[in-house]
């Protein structure tokens, strides 16, 4: 997990970007980013909140590449890492319960979701 944490965090940030775009958010324009960079403390926080709450076109400072996030808002990079570490913890902590549920489905003859093989997928079945 540790060896792949950065790669997983990048994937999580990309997933989060897509989620925000689907929800109607946009990245900041160059002008908005310049204004953001000139503000500090509470003034910056309020400016960012105002951009997020714009009913016509909400914007988010973190809607950018993972590389750009390092420069624009490095404090928020921790969220991508925390989520990836939490998934590993949740799976580890709940593995036994997940296996019990799968075995119960088999014992009750409840069909498990079938994965299509490549040949079936290519044939369109």
ABEGO torsion letter per residue (X at the ends): XAAAAAAAAAAAAAAAAAAAAAAGBBBBBAAAAAAAAABBEAAAAAAAAAAAABAABBBBAABBBAAAAAAABAAAAAAAAAAAAAAAAAAAAAAAAAAAAAAAAAAAGBBBBBBBBAAAAAAGX
